[in-house]
Amino acid sequence: MRLKQNQNKMKKSILSITMAALLGLGVVSCREEKSEAEKAGEAVEEKMEETGDAMEDAADDTGDAMEDVAEETEDAMEETKEEM
């Protein structure tokens, strides 16, 4: 009987310590302070997105310019055929 009482006390002690540890971890993990590394990472990510957008715009502009040149070349070829 006495052994069972000691085991129950041990279980209660372990459970109490575990609950206190979990509560402490929960409070500490709820902080939303951004470290300098996180801020720098976000800034890099934002700049990468801006750079990607600029590259897409440049590619679109280049494609439009190539289409214009192709049309002008085709028109010039047709004019040359007509002159011959």
Phi and psi in degrees as GROMACS dihedral restraints (atoms count N, CA, C in turn):
[ dihedral_restraints ]
;  ai    aj    ak    al  type     phi  dphi    fc
    3     4     5     6     1   -65.5    20    10
    4     5     6     7     1   -36.7    20    10
    6     7     8     9     1   -62.6    20    10
    7     8     9    10     1   -40.7    20    10
    9    10    11    12     1   -65.0    20    10
   10    11    12    13     1   -38.3    20    10
   12    13    14    15     1   -65.6    20    10
   13    14    15    16     1   -41.2    20    10
   15    16    17    18     1   -64.4    20    10
   16    17    18    19     1   -39.5    20    10
   18    19    20    21     1   -64.5    20    10
   19    20    21    22     1   -40.6    20    10
   21    22    23    24     1   -64.7    20    10
   22    23    24    25     1   -40.4    20    10
   24    25    26    27     1   -64.1    20    10
   25    26    27    28     1   -40.7    20    10
   27    28    29    30     1   -64.3    20    10
   28    29    30    31     1   -42.8    20    10
   30    31    32    33     1   -61.1    20    10
   31    32    33    34     1   -44.3    20    10
   33    34    35    36     1   -63.6    20    10
   34    35    36    37     1   -40.5    20    10
   36    37    38    39     1   -64.9    20    10
   37    38    39    40     1   -45.9    20    10
   39    40    41    42     1   -63.9    20    10
   40    41    42    43     1   -43.0    20    10
   42    43    44    45     1   -64.0    20    10
   43    44    45    46     1   -39.5    20    10
   45    46    47    48     1   -64.6    20    10
   46    47    48    49     1   -44.2    20    10
   48    49    50    51     1   -64.4    20    10
   49    50    51    52     1   -42.2    20    10
   51    52    53    54     1   -62.5    20    10
   52    53    54    55     1   -44.7    20    10
   54    55    56    57     1   -63.5    20    10
   55    56    57    58     1   -41.1    20    10
   57    58    59    60     1   -63.9    20    10
   58    59    60    61     1   -41.2    20    10
   60    61    62    63     1   -64.8    20    10
   61    62    63    64     1   -44.5    20    10
   63    64    65    66     1   -63.9    20    10
   64    65    66    67     1   -40.1    20    10
   66    67    68    69     1   -63.5    20    10
   67    68    69    70     1   -43.7    20    10
   69    70    71    72     1   -62.3    20    10
   70    71    72    73     1   -43.0    20    10
   72    73    74    75     1   -64.9    20    10
   73    74    75    76     1   -38.5    20    10
   75    76    77    78     1   -63.7    20    10
   76    77    78    79     1   -40.8    20    10
   78    79    80    81     1   -68.7    20    10
   79    80    81    82     1   -41.8    20    10
   81    82    83    84     1   -68.5    20    10
   82    83    84    85     1   -39.0    20    10
   84    85    86    87     1   -75.7    20    10
   85    86    87    88     1   -11.6    20    10
   87    88    89    90     1   -81.5    20    10
   88    89    90    91     1    -9.2    20    10
   90    91    92    93     1   -66.9    20    10
   91    92    93    94     1   141.8    20    10
   93    94    95    96     1  -119.5    20    10
   94    95    96    97     1    47.5    20    10
   96    97    98    99     1   -87.5    20    10
   97    98    99   100     1   127.1    20    10
   99   100   101   102     1   -89.5    20    10
  100   101   102   103     1   133.0    20    10
  102   103   104   105     1   -79.4    20    10
  103   104   105   106     1   168.5    20    10
  105   106   107   108     1   -62.1    20    10
  106   107   108   109     1   -35.5    20    10
  108   109   110   111     1   -65.1    20    10
  109   110   111   112     1   -41.2    20    10
  111   112   113   114     1   -65.1    20    10
  112   113   114   115     1   -41.5    20    10
  114   115   116   117     1   -63.6    20    10
  115   116   117   118     1   -42.8    20    10
  117   118   119   120     1   -64.8    20    10
  118   119   120   121     1   -39.9    20    10
  120   121   122   123     1   -62.3    20    10
  121   122   123   124     1   -41.2    20    10
  123   124   125   126     1   -65.7    20    10
  124   125   126   127     1   -39.3    20    10
  126   127   128   129     1   -64.4    20    10
  127   128   129   130     1   -41.9    20    10
  129   130   131   132     1   -63.6    20    10
  130   131   132   133     1   -43.1    20    10
  132   133   134   135     1   -61.6    20    10
  133   134   135   136     1   -42.2    20    10
  135   136   137   138     1   -63.4    20    10
  136   137   138   139     1   -44.0    20    10
  138   139   140   141     1   -65.2    20    10
  139   140   141   142     1   -36.5    20    10
  141   142   143   144     1   -64.7    20    10
  142   143   144   145     1   -39.9    20    10
  144   145   146   147     1   -64.1    20    10
  145   146   147   148     1   -43.4    20    10
  147   148   149   150     1   -62.4    20    10
  148   149   150   151     1   -41.7    20    10
  150   151   152   153     1   -65.0    20    10
  151   152   153   154     1   -41.6    20    10
  153   154   155   156     1   -61.4    20    10
  154   155   156   157     1   -42.1    20    10
  156   157   158   159     1   -63.3    20    10
  157   158   159   160     1   -42.3    20    10
  159   160   161   162     1   -63.6    20    10
  160   161   162   163     1   -39.2    20    10
  162   163   164   165     1   -66.2    20    10
  163   164   165   166     1   -39.4    20    10
  165   166   167   168     1   -63.4    20    10
  166   167   168   169     1   -43.0    20    10
  168   169   170   171     1   -61.8    20    10
  169   170   171   172     1   -42.9    20    10
  171   172   173   174     1   -64.3    20    10
  172   173   174   175     1   -40.2    20    10
  174   175   176   177     1   -64.8    20    10
  175   176   177   178     1   -40.8    20    10
  177   178   179   180     1   -63.1    20    10
  178   179   180   181     1   -44.0    20    10
  180   181   182   183     1   -62.9    20    10
  181   182   183   184     1   -41.3    20    10
  183   184   185   186     1   -64.5    20    10
  184   185   186   187     1   -42.8    20    10
  186   187   188   189     1   -62.1    20    10
  187   188   189   190     1   -41.9    20    10
  189   190   191   192     1   -63.4    20    10
  190   191   192   193     1   -42.8    20    10
  192   193   194   195     1   -63.6    20    10
  193   194   195   196     1   -39.4    20    10
  195   196   197   198     1   -65.9    20    10
  196   197   198   199     1   -39.0    20    10
  198   199   200   201     1   -63.7    20    10
  199   200   201   202     1   -41.6    20    10
  201   202   203   204     1   -62.0    20    10
  202   203   204   205     1   -44.2    20    10
  204   205   206   207     1   -64.4    20    10
  205   206   207   208     1   -40.5    20    10
  207   208   209   210     1   -62.8    20    10
  208   209   210   211     1   -42.3    20    10
  210   211   212   213     1   -65.3    20    10
  211   212   213   214     1   -42.4    20    10
  213   214   215   216     1   -64.8    20    10
  214   215   216   217     1   -38.7    20    10
  216   217   218   219     1   -65.7    20    10
  217   218   219   220     1   -42.7    20    10
  219   220   221   222     1   -62.8    20    10
  220   221   222   223     1   -42.6    20    10
  222   223   224   225     1   -63.5    20    10
  223   224   225   226     1   -42.0    20    10
  225   226   227   228     1   -64.6    20    10
  226   227   228   229     1   -38.2    20    10
  228   229   230   231     1   -65.7    20    10
  229   230   231   232     1   -40.6    20    10
  231   232   233   234     1   -65.5    20    10
  232   233   234   235     1   -39.5    20    10
  234   235   236   237     1   -64.6    20    10
  235   236   237   238     1   -39.3    20    10
  237   238   239   240     1   -66.1    20    10
  238   239   240   241     1   -39.8    20    10
  240   241   242   243     1   -62.9    20    10
  241   242   243   244     1   -41.9    20    10
  243   244   245   246     1   -66.5    20    10
  244   245   246   247     1   -34.9    20    10
  246   247   248   249     1   -71.5    20    10
  247   248   249   250     1   -25.4    20    10
